[in-house]
Structure formats: C-alpha cells, structure tokens
Amino acid sequence: MQEENSKKDLNSINKSYLTLNNTKMVLKTFNVEESVYKKFSEFCKGHGVSMSKQVEMFMNSFIEEDPKAKQEYLQKLDRIRSGKFIKVDSFSKKYGL
C-alpha cells in the first residue's frame, strides 16, 4: 500500500512538472561525458542558471524558424576563419611598442 502511494506521489510530481507554467515539459535522459557534465554543472551553478534551460536554449538554436539568418552568420564565420592571419608571439616586439 505504501509503495502504491509513493507511485501516486511520484506521478503527481511528474504531472506538475510536466505542466510547468502552462507549458508541457518532458523528462529525458542523455548520456554525457562525466567531465563535460561536471564543468557544465559548475558553470551553471556559478552563473545561477538552470542546466535544463541552457540545454533547451541550445536545442532551440538548432530548430529556430529563421535559418537564413543563422546561415548568413555561419557563412560569415567561415569567411573570418579562412582569413589570412599572422602568428605574433609578442605584440610589442612585432610592432615596436
């Protein structure tokens, strides 16, 4: 009987979580490298942000409805990355400062 009540409590918790702020939410499990998880967790705690919200924003960035703007940005990044660069070990020596 107690186990049955625990399941009911868990179901009610899940249901309230699933309708958080009138938005249907889903609980998913992902496999992530432990070191990545730890660093991301520390980052989120340090900045006072929700890990779930950060993952959701990341996912939204891939499915946003205006891919043209995203495509233009990616093309710009490619142009920047393929630019001519020179290695400078010491800025002051290179430019006499």
C-alpha positions in Angstrom: 0.0 0.0 0.0 2.8 2.4 0.9 4.6 1.6 -2.4 1.4 2.3 -4.3 1.0 5.7 -2.5 4.7 6.5 -3.3 4.0 5.8 -7.0 0.9 8.1 -6.9 3.0 10.8 -5.3 5.7 10.4 -7.9 3.1 10.6 -10.7 1.6 13.8 -9.3 5.1 15.3 -9.0 5.8 14.3 -12.6 2.4 15.7 -13.8 3.0 19.0 -12.1 6.5 19.1 -13.6 5.1 18.3 -17.0 2.8 21.3 -16.9 5.2 23.8 -15.5 4.0 27.4 -16.3 1.3 26.0 -18.6 4.0 24.5 -20.8 4.2 20.8 -21.4 7.6 19.6 -20.3 9.2 16.2 -20.9 11.8 14.5 -18.8 14.6 13.0 -20.9 17.8 11.2 -20.2 21.0 11.9 -22.1 24.4 10.3 -21.9 27.1 12.9 -21.5 30.8 12.6 -20.6 31.3 13.0 -16.9 33.9 15.7 -17.2 31.7 17.7 -19.5 28.8 17.4 -17.2 30.8 18.5 -14.2 32.2 21.5 -16.0 28.8 22.5 -17.3 27.2 22.0 -13.9 29.8 24.2 -12.2 29.3 26.8 -14.9 25.6 26.9 -14.4 25.8 27.0 -10.6 28.4 29.7 -10.8 26.2 31.8 -13.1 22.9 31.0 -11.3 21.3 29.4 -14.4 19.3 26.3 -14.9 21.1 23.4 -16.7 17.8 22.4 -18.3 17.1 25.9 -19.6 20.6 26.1 -21.1 20.2 22.8 -22.9 16.7 23.9 -24.1 18.1 27.1 -25.4 20.9 25.2 -27.2 18.3 22.9 -28.8 16.1 25.9 -29.8 19.1 27.4 -31.6 19.2 24.5 -33.9 15.5 24.5 -34.7 14.7 28.2 -34.9 12.4 29.2 -37.7 14.7 31.7 -39.4 17.5 29.5 -40.7 18.5 32.2 -43.3 19.9 34.5 -40.5 21.7 31.5 -39.0 23.1 30.5 -42.4 24.4 34.1 -43.0 26.1 34.0 -39.6 27.7 30.7 -40.4 29.0 31.9 -43.8 30.4 35.0 -42.1 32.2 32.8 -39.6 33.7 30.7 -42.4 35.0 33.9 -44.1 36.6 35.0 -40.9 38.1 31.7 -40.2 39.6 31.4 -43.7 41.2 34.9 -43.5 44.9 35.5 -43.6 46.4 35.6 -40.2 50.0 36.0 -38.9 51.3 34.5 -35.8 52.5 37.1 -33.3 54.4 35.9 -30.2 55.0 39.3 -28.8 52.8 42.2 -29.9 55.2 44.8 -28.5 58.2 43.3 -30.3 56.3 42.8 -33.5 55.1 46.4 -33.6 58.0 48.1 -31.7 56.0 49.1 -28.7 
